[in-house]
Amino acid sequence: MGSMCAQVAVEARKIGGPKDKDKLKEAKDECYLKGFNDGVMSIEGECNGKKVEDAKVIIKKMMIASGDAVPYYEPESEVVSRTGESAICALCD
């Protein structure tokens, strides 16, 4: 899909505007998946030329080690307790 991934995905699906929500979500999901699985970093530095999925791990470790980031966890979907109530989750150190 190249560097114009979004444009290619939109044109392939003949998306006419923001009202095509289902097609837009499909296009976004495809771009993110292809970018992560098949993409190659093209920035200067330690990760130049590495696959995105490999570079992500390296950059994460570098940012945590330098104090520029902290590990962060977030549920992928709504969390519901055994009683059926919506829950708010937090990882507390």
Backbone as CSV, one residue per row, in Angstrom:
resi,resn,N_x,N_y,N_z,CA_x,CA_y,CA_z,C_x,C_y,C_z
1,MET,0.820,-1.188,0.000,0.000,0.000,0.000,0.864,1.252,0.000
2,GLY,2.095,1.141,0.446,3.029,2.250,0.361,2.761,3.369,1.344
3,SER,3.371,4.513,1.073,3.272,5.650,1.981,1.923,6.357,1.883
4,MET,1.108,5.991,0.911,-0.218,6.585,0.741,-1.296,5.559,1.092
5,CYS,-1.070,4.833,2.158,-1.933,3.727,2.571,-3.395,4.150,2.697
6,ALA,-3.655,5.247,3.383,-5.030,5.688,3.605,-5.725,6.002,2.287
7,GLN,-5.042,6.690,1.409,-5.637,7.047,0.123,-5.964,5.791,-0.681
8,VAL,-5.044,4.847,-0.704,-5.259,3.597,-1.436,-6.460,2.849,-0.862
9,ALA,-6.544,2.753,0.469,-7.640,2.033,1.121,-8.983,2.708,0.859
10,VAL,-9.020,4.046,0.882,-10.265,4.785,0.641,-10.710,4.621,-0.813
11,GLU,-9.782,4.750,-1.734,-10.131,4.619,-3.152,-10.572,3.201,-3.492
12,ALA,-9.931,2.200,-2.905,-10.286,0.804,-3.179,-11.704,0.485,-2.721
13,ARG,-12.149,1.152,-1.659,-13.490,0.907,-1.118,-14.525,1.905,-1.637
14,LYS,-14.075,2.831,-2.476,-14.954,3.872,-3.029,-15.711,4.609,-1.917
15,ILE,-14.954,5.027,-0.897,-15.528,5.747,0.235,-15.797,7.180,-0.200
16,GLY,-17.053,7.603,-0.018,-17.459,8.921,-0.491,-17.363,10.026,0.538
17,GLY,-17.247,9.691,1.812,-17.187,10.719,2.832,-17.287,10.127,4.224
18,PRO,-17.370,10.996,5.229,-17.365,10.537,6.620,-18.606,9.745,7.023
19,LYS,-19.638,9.740,6.212,-20.837,8.970,6.541,-20.665,7.473,6.273
20,ASP,-19.636,7.097,5.527,-19.339,5.683,5.252,-18.547,5.092,6.416
21,LYS,-19.130,5.124,7.615,-18.406,4.759,8.833,-17.872,3.334,8.821
22,ASP,-18.663,2.386,8.355,-18.220,0.990,8.354,-17.033,0.787,7.418
23,LYS,-17.119,1.381,6.224,-16.016,1.268,5.268,-14.774,1.994,5.781
24,LEU,-14.957,3.138,6.446,-13.812,3.872,6.996,-13.117,3.074,8.096
25,LYS,-13.900,2.426,8.958,-13.315,1.609,10.016,-12.536,0.441,9.410
26,GLU,-13.106,-0.167,8.393,-12.442,-1.278,7.701,-11.117,-0.812,7.086
27,ALA,-11.132,0.360,6.444,-9.924,0.910,5.823,-8.864,1.223,6.881
28,LYS,-9.291,1.845,7.987,-8.355,2.176,9.068,-7.732,0.916,9.649
29,ASP,-8.559,-0.088,9.921,-8.059,-1.337,10.493,-7.039,-1.996,9.561
30,GLU,-7.328,-1.979,8.262,-6.395,-2.575,7.299,-5.061,-1.821,7.285
31,CYS,-5.129,-0.486,7.286,-3.907,0.324,7.261,-3.060,0.089,8.511
32,TYR,-3.704,0.068,9.681,-2.969,-0.155,10.924,-2.323,-1.535,10.925
33,LEU,-3.078,-2.555,10.502,-2.571,-3.921,10.513,-1.403,-4.083,9.544
34,LYS,-1.564,-3.579,8.328,-0.481,-3.687,7.341,0.739,-2.874,7.761
35,GLY,0.499,-1.691,8.328,1.610,-0.866,8.778,2.413,-1.546,9.873
36,PHE,1.715,-2.187,10.798,2.396,-2.861,11.905,3.093,-4.136,11.440
37,ASN,2.403,-4.955,10.650,2.961,-6.252,10.249,3.967,-6.169,9.106
38,ASP,3.758,-5.259,8.166,4.600,-5.212,6.969,5.448,-3.948,6.861
39,GLY,5.158,-2.938,7.709,5.844,-1.658,7.603,7.299,-1.722,8.028
40,VAL,8.091,-0.816,7.476,9.518,-0.703,7.799,9.788,0.737,8.214
41,MET,10.512,0.915,9.308,10.831,2.251,9.807,11.760,2.957,8.823
42,SER,11.480,4.215,8.568,12.316,4.977,7.642,12.751,6.291,8.288
43,ILE,13.070,6.230,9.577,13.576,7.403,10.289,15.018,7.155,10.669
44,GLU,15.763,8.217,10.852,17.153,8.080,11.260,17.212,7.521,12.671
45,GLY,18.243,6.781,12.959,18.415,6.272,14.304,18.512,4.762,14.353
46,GLU,18.421,4.267,15.553,18.640,2.858,15.836,17.659,1.930,15.114
47,CYS,16.456,2.397,14.828,15.425,1.543,14.238,15.261,1.714,12.735
48,ASN,16.070,2.537,12.113,15.984,2.754,10.674,16.145,1.435,9.931
49,GLY,15.181,1.101,9.082,15.239,-0.119,8.287,14.670,-1.348,8.984
50,LYS,14.297,-1.233,10.252,13.728,-2.371,10.981,12.222,-2.427,10.755
51,LYS,11.662,-3.640,10.871,10.212,-3.796,10.771,9.558,-3.041,11.923
52,VAL,8.394,-2.470,11.691,7.678,-1.685,12.699,7.418,-2.517,13.949
53,GLU,6.982,-3.768,13.787,6.681,-4.587,14.957,7.925,-4.840,15.815
54,ASP,9.107,-4.894,15.209,10.351,-5.061,15.969,10.799,-3.734,16.578
55,ALA,10.650,-2.655,15.821,11.064,-1.332,16.294,10.232,-0.889,17.493
56,LYS,8.957,-1.261,17.521,8.080,-0.868,18.619,8.638,-1.340,19.957
57,VAL,9.118,-2.562,20.012,9.678,-3.126,21.248,10.948,-2.369,21.649
58,ILE,11.805,-2.095,20.687,13.069,-1.394,20.955,12.796,0.020,21.474
59,ILE,11.917,0.746,20.803,11.615,2.124,21.190,10.948,2.162,22.562
60,LYS,10.058,1.215,22.830,9.402,1.145,24.142,10.448,0.984,25.250
61,LYS,11.383,0.066,25.058,12.440,-0.161,26.064,13.295,1.090,26.248
62,MET,13.639,1.756,25.147,14.460,2.966,25.221,13.742,4.070,25.989
63,MET,12.453,4.258,25.720,11.692,5.332,26.365,11.496,5.065,27.858
64,ILE,11.258,3.818,28.230,11.109,3.477,29.649,12.439,3.650,30.371
65,ALA,13.527,3.192,29.753,14.856,3.302,30.362,15.272,4.758,30.570
66,SER,14.888,5.642,29.641,15.278,7.054,29.745,14.346,7.854,30.659
67,GLY,13.246,7.235,31.088,12.289,7.930,31.937,11.283,8.769,31.168
68,ASP,11.283,8.646,29.843,10.345,9.402,29.014,8.977,8.729,28.918
69,ALA,8.868,7.495,29.418,7.601,6.762,29.356,7.513,5.809,30.537
70,VAL,6.305,5.384,30.825,6.068,4.366,31.848,5.175,3.296,31.219
71,PRO,5.278,2.066,31.703,4.383,1.033,31.165,2.925,1.421,31.437
72,TYR,2.076,1.177,30.465,0.669,1.564,30.565,-0.179,0.421,30.023
73,TYR,-1.186,0.059,30.753,-2.064,-1.033,30.341,-3.495,-0.520,30.292
74,GLU,-4.237,-0.927,29.287,-5.609,-0.483,29.117,-6.433,-1.658,28.597
75,PRO,-7.614,-1.872,29.170,-8.462,-2.957,28.654,-8.806,-2.721,27.191
76,GLU,-8.905,-3.798,26.420,-9.225,-3.669,25.003,-10.716,-3.500,24.755
77,SER,-11.525,-3.804,25.755,-12.964,-3.641,25.615,-13.554,-3.318,26.984
78,GLU,-14.855,-3.076,27.030,-15.503,-2.748,28.289,-15.301,-3.875,29.296
79,VAL,-15.056,-3.501,30.544,-14.869,-4.477,31.616,-16.169,-4.536,32.413
80,VAL,-16.675,-5.761,32.612,-17.926,-5.958,33.325,-17.667,-6.913,34.497
81,SER,-18.169,-6.535,35.678,-17.981,-7.375,36.866,-18.883,-8.610,36.792
82,ARG,-18.693,-9.522,37.718,-19.524,-10.728,37.755,-20.988,-10.415,38.013
83,THR,-21.253,-9.272,38.619,-22.639,-8.881,38.899,-23.285,-8.173,37.715
84,GLY,-22.516,-7.974,36.647,-23.052,-7.334,35.451,-22.858,-5.834,35.395
85,GLU,-22.180,-5.265,36.385,-21.936,-3.819,36.421,-20.697,-3.471,35.604
86,SER,-20.733,-2.310,34.945,-19.537,-1.815,34.258,-18.485,-1.483,35.310
87,ALA,-17.237,-1.709,34.973,-16.170,-1.499,35.941,-15.110,-0.557,35.368
88,ILE,-14.440,0.144,36.267,-13.296,0.973,35.906,-12.073,0.245,36.448
89,CYS,-11.089,0.002,35.600,-9.909,-0.752,36.005,-8.689,0.147,36.011
90,ALA,-7.825,-0.092,36.993,-6.571,0.660,37.067,-5.500,-0.260,37.620
91,LEU,-4.305,-0.158,37.063,-3.161,-0.881,37.582,-2.417,0.079,38.487
92,CYS,-2.441,-0.165,39.794,-1.827,0.744,40.752,-0.536,0.141,41.278
93,ASP,0.516,0.922,41.275,1.818,0.455,41.749,1.942,0.782,43.230
